[in-house]
Amino acid sequence: MLAQDKFNLIKSYIEESVKTQNSSYLVDRVREMNLDVSGDAHYYRLYCSCNESDGSSILFEFRSYDPSGPFQNLPDVNKIKLQLLQNNQLVSELIERYDDK
């Protein structure tokens, strides 16, 4: 599968981002890969995909939001989903959630 290498690379970026609690690192690395971006690319929202000629593809979803309410100052919540597909069938998936430090 041609998309497997990109999936593994993004997976390593996710693991580093979770370990360091740094979502900017993840967004910057994924944007550098020049994947097909759906909508605007921001540090609070990034949806990307990549379709390869052999029928393999990846889907990447990143969302970050501030859960703080009045008189609160809570860290941002980051939700990440990465999928590897072959002919539109799920092969592998990684889902992560963490708070910024």
VENVEN-V734252 format. One record per backbone hydrogen bond with DSSP energy under -1.0 kcal/mol. CO is the residue of the C=O (numbers start at 1). NH is the residue of the N-H. If there is no record, write none. Layout:
BEGIN
co:nh
CO:NH
CO:NH
END
This chain:
BEGIN
co:nh
3:7
4:8
5:9
6:10
7:11
8:12
9:13
10:14
11:15
12:16
13:17
14:18
15:19
16:20
17:21
17:22
21:101
23:27
24:28
25:29
26:30
27:31
28:32
30:33
31:34
36:49
44:64
45:42
46:62
47:38
48:60
49:36
50:58
52:55
55:87
56:52
57:85
58:50
59:83
60:48
61:81
62:46
63:79
65:77
69:72
76:100
77:65
78:98
79:63
80:96
81:61
82:94
83:59
84:91
84:92
85:57
86:89
89:86
92:84
94:82
96:80
98:78
END
